Amino acid sequence: MAGIPFKDAGPKRRLEDLHANELRLRLENAGISYPDDATKKELVKLVRENRL
């Protein structure tokens, strides 16, 4: 296999390290609505509240 072995993939990113669009995608995939003008801080809070 030519990919990176899982154990060498690097540290897990924290929610604060994710881009706002990645947070929106997680919420959309879980079927959770969020305001269109939500800040990154609000998106992180929503993801944490719903344990995604």
PyMOL commands that set and color helices and strands:
alter all, ss='L'
color gray80, all
select helices_A, chain A and resi 6-8+15-17+20-29+40-49
alter helices_A, ss='H'
color red, helices_A
deselect
rebuild
show_as cartoon
